[in-house]
Amino acid sequence: MGHRVEPGLYRLGDPTPDSEVFASANYTLSFDALRSALDGRNAWILVLDTKGINVWCAAGKGTFGTDELIRRIESTGLAGVVRHRKIILPQLGAPGVSWQEVVRRSGFMVEYGPVQARDLPAFLTTHSATAEMRKVEFPLRDRLVLIPVELVHVVLPAIAAAIVLFFLAGPTSSLAAIAAVLAGTVLFPALLPFIPTSDFSTKGFIMGTIVAVPFAVSFSTEPVLPFWAKILAATAPLLIIPAVTAYLALNFTGATTSTSRTGVKKEIFRYIPVMALMAGSGITIGILLGASRFMGLI
């Protein structure tokens, strides 16, 4: 949260009133990526207050948006600094900015640059983006980069759950907890394009079910359990693991342009109740089996 740049107007090189104006987020890495791409060029950089969030995520949240852009134009007195009336915005900031409103309320035109800052030098020669400059990709390398970020958030709860399950239900249950987390944070992003369906939640359900099947088979063949207990024991991982994996998979909706803000909202309201019901039912079954074993019924 400390990677922030103070919002305002910055000089790059020795800009004049005719130099180009670029808008950026006040996230350090976004700001530095823009500066690096414009190395050796004289320009103005208008930094919006996005609460330290990158351009794309901030556009989705509305902080890299129309109101903030207009507010920053006015607060910096940009109209008195440059003679022209044009601001170049990163393409991924488009979801948050209504260029018609910006023109109407500030008098400044909005021009959208390429997706990648590194393409700016080529873009600025003609102020026209090629199809490749407009294309957003989410290749394996980019997906794998996200894995450590997701693991950091869940590794401690996963270890705690695995330890508790080890003592309460044995090593297989402990391994199941770890498998559910790894399925949602490692296997899911790696195999994302190959999992059918378009919703990330249903993709997660599919991945979680595949991972849960071996554990269900293992529990159903436990020789010391009566038939009814085997059925319940096999059902528990088929409910819990897909729910956990799908929930973790849903986190990746914020890391790809394959999803939209409205689409993610629909997923949350549609599938989170299903995940909660499945996980709750699976945990209830586990508690019943534990209580039955404690009471000597199995």
Residue pairs with C-beta under 8 A, 6 or more apart in sequence:
1 52
2 52
3 27
3 28
3 29
3 52
4 26
4 27
4 28
4 52
5 26
5 27
5 28
5 31
5 47
6 26
6 47
7 26
7 47
7 48
7 49
7 72
8 46
8 47
8 72
8 75
8 76
9 44
9 45
9 46
9 47
9 72
9 76
9 78
9 81
10 44
10 45
10 46
10 47
11 44
11 45
12 35
12 38
12 41
12 42
12 43
12 44
12 45
13 40
13 41
13 42
13 43
14 42
15 42
15 43
15 44
16 42
17 81
17 82
17 83
18 82
18 83
18 84
19 42
19 43
19 44
19 82
20 43
20 44
20 86
20 88
20 124
21 43
21 44
21 45
21 46
21 78
21 82
21 86
21 87
21 88
22 34
22 38
22 43
22 44
22 45
22 46
22 87
22 88
22 89
22 113
23 45
23 46
23 47
23 48
23 69
23 87
23 88
23 89
23 90
23 93
24 30
24 31
24 34
24 45
24 46
24 47
24 48
24 55
24 90
25 31
25 47
25 48
25 50
25 53
25 54
25 55
25 58
25 64
25 93
26 47
26 48
26 49
26 50
26 51
26 52
27 50
27 52
27 53
27 54
27 55
27 58
29 54
30 54
30 55
31 45
31 47
33 117
34 45
34 90
34 117
34 120
35 45
36 117
37 117
37 118
37 119
37 120
37 121
38 120
38 121
41 121
41 124
44 78
44 81
44 82
46 69
46 72
46 73
46 76
46 78
46 87
47 72
48 58
48 63
48 64
48 68
48 69
48 72
49 63
49 68
49 72
50 58
50 63
50 64
50 68
51 58
51 63
53 61
53 63
53 64
55 64
55 90
55 92
55 93
56 92
56 93
56 257
57 254
58 64
58 65
58 93
58 96
59 65
59 92
59 93
59 94
59 95
59 96
59 97
60 95
60 96
60 254
60 261
61 96
62 96
63 96
64 93
64 96
64 97
65 96
65 97
66 96
66 97
66 98
66 101
66 102
69 87
69 89
69 97
69 102
69 106
70 101
70 102
70 105
70 106
72 78
73 79
73 87
73 106
73 108
74 106
78 108
79 85
79 106
79 107
79 108
85 107
85 108
85 109
86 108
86 109
86 110
86 111
87 102
87 108
87 109
87 110
87 111
88 111
88 112
88 113
89 97
89 110
89 111
89 112
89 113
90 112
90 113
90 114
90 115
90 117
91 112
91 113
91 114
91 115
91 129
91 134
92 115
92 136
92 257
93 112
94 112
95 261
97 110
99 109
99 110
102 108
102 109
102 110
103 109
103 110
111 127
112 129
113 119
113 120
113 123
113 129
114 120
114 123
114 129
114 133
114 134
115 133
115 134
115 135
115 136
116 133
119 129
119 133
122 130
122 133
123 129
123 133
136 257
138 192
138 256
138 257
138 258
140 190
143 189
143 190
143 192
144 189
144 190
146 189
146 252
146 255
147 185
147 186
147 189
147 190
150 184
150 185
150 189
150 248
150 251
150 252
151 185
151 186
154 181
154 185
154 248
155 181
158 177
158 178
158 181
161 177
162 174
162 175
162 177
162 178
163 174
165 173
165 174
165 176
165 177
166 173
166 174
168 290
169 286
169 290
172 215
172 218
172 219
175 215
176 212
176 215
176 237
176 240
176 241
179 211
179 215
179 241
180 208
180 211
180 212
180 240
180 241
180 244
180 245
181 244
181 248
183 207
183 208
183 210
183 211
183 241
183 245
183 248
184 204
184 207
184 208
184 244
184 245
184 246
184 247
184 248
184 249
185 248
187 207
187 211
188 195
188 203
188 204
188 207
188 245
188 248
188 249
188 252
189 252
191 207
192 203
192 252
195 203
195 206
195 207
196 203
196 206
197 203
197 206
199 267
199 271
200 249
200 250
200 252
200 253
200 259
200 267
201 246
201 249
201 250
201 267
201 270
201 271
201 275
202 246
202 271
203 246
203 249
204 242
204 245
204 246
204 247
204 248
204 249
204 250
205 242
205 243
205 245
205 246
206 242
207 242
207 245
207 249
208 241
208 242
208 243
208 244
208 245
208 246
209 238
209 241
209 242
211 241
211 245
212 237
212 238
212 240
212 241
212 242
213 238
215 237
215 241
216 234
216 235
216 237
216 238
217 234
219 225
219 230
219 233
219 234
219 236
219 237
220 230
220 231
220 233
220 234
221 230
222 230
222 233
224 298
225 233
225 298
226 298
229 289
229 292
229 298
232 285
232 288
232 289
233 285
233 289
235 282
235 285
236 282
236 285
236 286
236 289
237 282
238 282
239 278
239 279
239 281
239 282
239 285
240 278
240 279
240 282
240 283
240 286
242 278
243 274
243 275
243 276
243 278
243 279
243 282
244 279
246 271
246 275
247 272
247 275
250 264
250 267
250 268
250 271
250 272
253 259
253 263
253 264
253 267
254 264
289 298
292 298
